[in-house]
Amino acid sequence: MSPTTLPAPPEQGHVTFLGAGPGDPGLLTLRAVEALANADVLVAEHDVLDVVRTHARQGVAEVHTDADTPASSTPGTGTPQLTVVDGASTTAGVPANRDAAHLVMEAARGGKRVVRAVSGDPGLDAYAAEEMLACASAGVPFEVVPGVAAAVGVPAYAGVPLRDAEGADVRFVDARTASDRCWTEVGASDGTVVVSTTLDSVAAAAGELVSAGRKPDTPLTVTVAGTTTRQRTWSATLGTIAQTLKQAKVLPSPEGGRPVIAVVGERSAAAQRDRLAWFESKPLFGWKVLVPRTKEQAASLSDQLRSYGAVPHEVPTIAVEPPRTPQQMERAVKGLVTGRYEWIAFTSVNAVRAVREKFEEYGLDARAFAGIKVAAVGEQTAKALIAFGVKPDLVPSGEQSAAGLLEDWPPYDPVFDPIDRVFLPRADIATETLVAGLIELGWEVDDVTAYRTVRASPPPAETREAIKGGGFDAVLFTSSSTVRNLVGIAGKPHNVTVIACIGPATAKTAEEHGLRVDVMAPEPSVHKLAEALADFGARRRLAALEAGDPVTRPSERRPGARRRRSTT
């Protein structure tokens, strides 16, 4: 009698309840990033999804709030309704409009690794607690990855320490669910109170504290959109906050229901916020900066701009296409394999991509570079080569440009260099600087068109309107072609937009197109250009403070105001 084969038990899934923090993606923990990278299903409301999705692996199923069914965000008012979509925003296999707990467990029972991401910290989220209990009751294994709670993270970004050297008592209150007894207790205390509320309910919360015994002149700060580049903080007292918000023209407003964090207390350092507001005092805080480059080209530049508090917006002005006649490129790649070259020099990420695609067409890989010296014009190009499996032998130690590459390039030596030829795959519109310099150093150069650059398609209508209507605070031009192409596909930037150029030639082209140049890099480097813009923003901010004026962005122009010329 043959033994009976029992069916294998279904694979057990797992749920990670993850705190996404108060809004800044940089506040995610290392454990959170690790969990997101391994997730099969990601469950989150829309705003949280925007924070965590960049760390999720490609192809992860996303579960987010149904745009047509507003989700409740206030504990005790119902369960948020969620819709399942995949990365292409098409309906996936789980029914729409199911509560989060059901979807989480259904995916886990199917053997999926589920990440349930919530704003702030899971331990302070009522829905997450209910979902954890549901998992425990159903025998679904789960873990909790803590996050930075908004009540702690937002004051830190607003420059409002919650405790001083004397160790003042700190109380946390959710005004949306606080009872009369809760207000009485915090009102009787002289410690710091952190109140989670909404913009249109701040004055009411302040009134509750005054009624409970707090003095009307008690310092108060109110922060909206905390830890993001939309953050804004007002300093007042319990008795004046309503008037302060009215004078700031934020109320009444359709956005009055936006969540805010208010910090109340004599010892909460609210009075010292001007000295401690490190985040909102960044030189380009909240500036929307147009970067006319592709995401790949702009990666490090955009990161640098974010470090200054800016919001970079990449708009490609060129598109890359194969050469019209591919035979020259084909012969050069074959020459790599047959030992025709001593060096190959890459002057752009696009050149790396073009050679890599030709390699794949011939069934070659990075091993074809064996015995050949490889040069890269800069860090981004070097990173593209390393991703291909090739470590460059030469990257400029100084300026990342053709001139910088020539500074470090060795002259041809017939004793040490068995071959005198360099393969230079590049764009059809590349300058002759590198070719002429290599020839002067004694090298023969095969200057090969690896790709063509053509004007990109126009950006979306919304972006074009922002460019022409003054919606951007600044634009960075990194070459004359970016000036010509941006104006050609999107129109001329508004006169309030700060124009920053990488060098004199680019500035001249900008002026020829009717643009007033405000900032010029001290040397032809995209990173020096970003630094120069940050210096401009810092001086602009300081001038406003010294004049007693509010600090505004260039796009927040007054009607009829004209922009002065200010070059650096």
N, C-alpha and C positions, 0 to 999 in steps of 0.2 A: 504494500500500500504506500503510495507516494505521499510525502508530507504535504500538508495544505499550506499554500503560500498566502500569507495574510497581506492585505493592502498596506502600503506604507502610510504612517500617520501623516496628516497634512503638516507642512512646514510651518513652524510657529513664527509669527512676525514679532516686531518690537516697536515700541513707541518712545520717542524722545520728546519730552516737554521742554521747550527751549525758550529762554528769555532773549528777545531781540534787542533789549535796551530801549532807550527813550527816543531814538531816531537816527543818531549818527552810526552808520555802518561800522565805523572804526571801533565802536565800543563792544562789538561781538567778542566773546571769549574764544580762545584757541580751541576749547572743547566744542563750542558751538560750530565753528568753521569745520571741524573734523566731522561732526554729526551731519551737517548739511551736505558735505561732499559724498557721504555714503547713503543718503536718503533715496528711497524709491518713490516716496510720496511726500509732498510738502503741503501742509495745511496752515493757512494764515489768512488774516484779513488783508485787504488791499494795501494799506499803508505799511503793514509789517512785511508783506511779501516783497515790496520794493527794497527793503533793507536787507533781506536774507537771500534773495534769489541769485545774486551774483556768485555766491559761494556754493550753490547747488550744482550737481553734475548735469551735464547735457542730457536731455531726455527725461528728466524727472517729471513726474505728474504733479501739476500744481493744483491746489484747491484754494480758491479765494472767494471773497464775498461777492455774491451775485449783484452786479451793477444795477439791475432792475428791482432788486429787493433789498432795501436799506437794512443793514444789520444793526441790531441794538448793541450799543457799547456800554450801556449803563447796567451794572449788576442788578439783578432782580426784575428786569423788564422783559425777559424772554431770551431764547437761545438764538444766536446769530445764524442766519440761513446762508449756506455755502453752496457753491457750484464747482464741479470738478472740470478742469481743462488741462490739456497737455501743453507742451512748450509752444505749439503752433496755434494755441487758443481755439482748438476744436474740442467739442464735447468728448469726454473720455467715458470709460465704462461704468462709472458710478453714477447713480441717478442724481439729478439736480435737486437743489433745495432740500437737502437732508441736514439734520443738525450735526454739528462738528463731532460730538462724542460718537454718534453712530458711524460716521464716515471714518473716523480714526480707527475704531475697532474693526470695522468691516475690512479695511485695508490690511490691518495687522493680522486678522484671522486668515487672510489670503497669503500670508508669508512675507508681507512687505515690511520694509524698514520705513517707519513713518516718523516724520518730524512735525510736531505740532508747535508752531512758533507763535508766541504772543508778545505783545508790547511790554516793555519793562521786564519784570521778573515773574515767572510762573507762580511763585508762592503768594503773590499779591493779586493774582487774577482769579476771580470767582469761577469763571467758566473752566479754567484749567483744573482747578480743584475738583469740580464736578466730573470732568473727564478722567482725571486720575482715579477717582473712586469707581467710575464705571469700568475702567480697565482692570482695577484690582478685583472687582466683583466678578468679572468675566474671565479672570485668570490670564489676562494679556500682560506680558512683562513690559515694564516701562522704566525709564530713568528720567531724572530732572537735571537740566543744565541751567543753573541760575543765570540771570542777566542783571544789568544795572537798572535799578528801579528809577522811574522818572522823578519820584520825589527826592531822590538823592542826586542823580546825574544832572538834572536840569539846573538846580541851584549852583552846582559846581561850575557848569558852563556859563552861568550868569554872573559869576564872580561873587557869590554869596555863601561864604562858609557857614555851616549850621551851628558850629560850636566855636567858642573862643578858648583862651587859656584857662578860664575859670570853669570850663566844662558845663555850660548851661544845659538844662534839660531840653530835650527835643521831642515834640509831639507831632504825629502825623494824622491828618484828618482828611477824609474824603467827604467834601461838602455835599455831594449828591446823595449820600446815604446817612449823614451824621444825624444823630438824635439830639433832642434838647439837652439831655444829660451830658452828651459828649461836648457840646458847646460850652456848657456850664463849667465842666472840668478844665478845658483848655483856657477858658476865660479867666479862671481863678489862678492859673499858673502864671509865673513871670518868665517862663522859658520860651524857646523858639517854637513857633507853630508852622508846619509846612502843610498848606492846604491845597488839595487837588480839587479843582473846580472848573468852570467854564468862563469864558471872557465876559459874557453878559450876566454872570452870577457872582462876580468878584465883589461888587459893592454890597450885595446882600450878605455874603460871607463875612465881609468886614463889619457890617452892622450887627451880625450875630455875636461877633467877638466883643464889640463895644458894649452891647446889651449884657454880655456875660461878665463884664468887669474890666476889660482892657481899655486903656486910655486912648482917646481918639488920635493923639499925636504919636502913637506907637509906629515906628518905621515899618514900611511894607514894600516888597518888590513883587512884581507880577511879570511872569515870563511866558510868552506864547511861542509855539514851535521850537521848544528848547532842544539844544544840541544839534540843530540843523542850521543851514545858512539862511533860513528864513526867521531865525530867532530874533525876538525883540523883547526888551525888558523896560518896564517903567518903574521908577522909584517914587513913592509917595508915603502917605500915612493912612491909617485906618479911616480917618475922617475926611481925607482929601482924594482918595483913590477914584471915586466916581467922577469928580471934576477933572482929574488928571486924564482919565481915559476919554472923557468928552472933549477936552481941549486937544487931545491927540487925534481926534476924529476917527476913533476906532469903534465907537458906539454912538448910535445904534448901527448895526452892521449885519449883513447876511451871514457873516462869519462869527457872530457873537457866541455861537455854540461851540467854538473851538476850545479844546481842553487847555488849561493853563496851570502853572504851579505858582502859588503865592507863598512868600516867606515873610512871616510876621515876628517881630521881636526886637528888643533894644540891643541884644547882644548877638544878633545874626549877621552883623557886619553890613547891613543894608546901607548904612550911612557911608560906608567906605567903598561902595560898589564902583565908583568912578576909577578907583585905583586898582581894583581887583578884577575888573571885567576883561579878562584876557582874551576871550573868544570873540566878542563883538567888537573889540578894538583891533582885530587883525587888519592889515593895511587894505585888503580888497574884500572885506567882509560883505557877503551878499551880492558882490558884483557879478553880473552875468557877462561872461567873457566869451566872445566868438573866436574860435580857433579854426581857421580855414585849412584844416588838414584831416586826413582820415583818422579813425580811432587808433589804428596801429601806429601811424606816424606821431600822433599827438599824445600817446600814452604817458610818457614821463613828463611832458610839458603840462598836461592836464593835472597830473598828480602834484606838480609843483604849484600850480595855480590854486588847487584845493588847499594846500598848506598855508596859503595866504588868505584863505577864507572865501575864495571866489567859486563861482559855479561855472565850470567850462562847458561850452557847447560846441562840439566838433561838427564842422560842415565841410565835406570833401569838395575841393574846387577842381580837382583833376581826376580822371579815370585812367586806368591802365589797360592797354590793349596789346596783343601780340604784334611783332613787327610785320610790315606788309610783305616782306620777303624773308622767310625763315631760314633760307639756305646758309647765310653767313653764321647765324647762331648755331646751326646744326654742325657745321664744319668746326667751329671753335670748341664745342662740347666734345666732339670726337678727338680733337687735338689734345684735350685734357687727358684723355685715356691713353693716347699714344705717346705722351711725353713731349709735347710741343712746347710746353710752357714751364717757366721757373716760378712764376707768380700768377695769382689771380687776385684782382682787386675789386671789392664790392663797395660801391658808393651809395647804396640805398637798400632798404628792406625789400623794395620791389625788384631789385636786381637779384637778390638772394632767391626770391620767390620764382623769378623767371628761370633761373638756372635749375632750381629744384624741380620745377615742372618739366623741364626738358630732360632732366635725369630720369624722372619717373616714366616719361614717355619711352625712354630707351631701356628701362629696367635697371638703371644704375642707382647707387646710393652713395652715402658719404665716403665710402671706401675708395671711390674714384679720385678723391683728392690726395691719396697717398703719394708722398714724395713731392707735393706741390706746396709752396708757401702761400698762405692766404692772408690777405689784408682786408680790414674793415674800416670804413671812414669814421665810425663812431659807435657808441655803446648800443644803440638800438639795432644797428646792422649786425654788430657782434652777437647780440642776443638771438637774432634770427638765425645766424649761422650755428650757434650752439644748439638751438632747437633742431637744426638739421643734422646735428651730430658732428659738427666741425668746429674746432677751437681755433680762432684766428691767431696767426703768428704776429700780426702787427695791427695795433690800434693806436691812433694818435695819442701821445701823452699830453698834448696841449689842445689847441683848437680842433674841434671835430668838424673838419671840412677838408676839401681837396688840398688846400694850402697846408693845413695841419698834417695831413698824411704825407705830403712831400717833405715836410721838415724832418720826419723820422725815417723816410725811405732810404735804404742804403744805395750808394752808387753801384753801377754794374762793375764787377771785378772778374775778369776772365779766368783768374786763378781759382776763385772760390765758387763761381757761378757757371756751371756747365752749360746752361742755356741762358740766352739773353732776352727772352721774349716774355711779355706780360699780357695776360688776357684781361681785358677791361669790359665786362658786360654792363651796359648802362642805358639810360634813356636816350631817345632820339634828339632831345633838346638840350643835352648836357653841354656844359661849357668845355673849352679846350685847356683849361688850367692844368688838370692832372696829366693829360697826354703830353703837353709841352714840357712839363716839369720832369716827367719820366724820361723823355727823349734827351733832355739836357743832362740827366744823370747817367746816360749811356744805354738805356734800355730800348728795345724795339717793342712797339705796342700794337696789339690787335684791338682796335677800338670798335667794339661790336654793339650794334643796336639790339638790346635784349628785350626791350618793350617800348611802346609808344605812349606818350602822355597826351590825352585829349581832354577837352573841357568836360567837367562832370555835368550830370543832369541837374537842373535847378532843385534846390531844397524845397521842402513842403511850403505851401502858401503861408502858413503861420510864421515860419522862420523868415521868409522874405519880407513879410509885413513888419516883423520885429526889427529887422535890419534897417529898413527904410524909415520906420516910424520911431526909432529911438528906443526900442525895447532892450537893446544891448548896451551895457555900460562901457565896454571896450572891445576892440578887435585887434588881434595880433597878426601882423603881416610878416611872414617869414621869407618872402621873396617877391620880386616884381610880378612873377606869374600869378601868385596868389591874389595880388591886387587886381590885376586885369581879369582873372577868371571869376573872382567873387563879384565884382561889379557887373560882369557879363551875365552871370547866371542868377544873381539875386538883387542887383541894384546897388546904388551907392549908400553907404552907411549914413545915418542921420548926423547932423552937425553937432549934436550933444554927445555923440559916442566918442570916447577917447581912442585916438588912432595911435597904435604903437608899431614901429617898424624896426626890422632887424639891422638895417644899415642905410647908408646914404643913397645907394642905388634904389632900394625899395622905397625909401622916403620920397625920392624924386618922382618915381612912378605914381605914388599915392597923390602927390601934389598935382601931377599932370591930369589926374582924374578928378580934381576939384576937392581933394580931402586935405584937411588941416592936420598936420602931424604934431602930436603932443609929446610923444615919447620915442626915443631912439636908443637902441642898445649901445653900450660903450664899446662892444666888440661883437662881431657877427656870430652870435650863439643864441639859440632859442632860449636857453636857460638864463643867459644874461638879459635877454629881452623881457622875460617874466620878472626877473629881479628889478629891472628898470621900471616896469609897470607898478610893481609893489611899492617902490620908492615914491613914485608919483602919487599913488593912493595914500601913502602915509603922510606925505606933505600936505595933500589936499585935506585930509582928516584933521591934521594939526592946525591948519589955517582956519578951519571952521570952528574948532574949539577955542582958539585964541580970540576969534572974533565974537564968540558967544553965540554962534549960529548952530543949528542942529546939524549933525553929521548925516549927509545924504549921499546917495549914489548919483552918478551923472544922469542916469535915466529918470531920476526923480526930480526933473527940472521944474522950475516955476514957469508959469505961463509968461511968454514974452522974454524969458531970460536968454541971453546969448552967451555962448561959450568963448572964453578968452583963449588966445593962443599961449601955450606953455610948453616949450620944448625942453628936453633934457639930453 
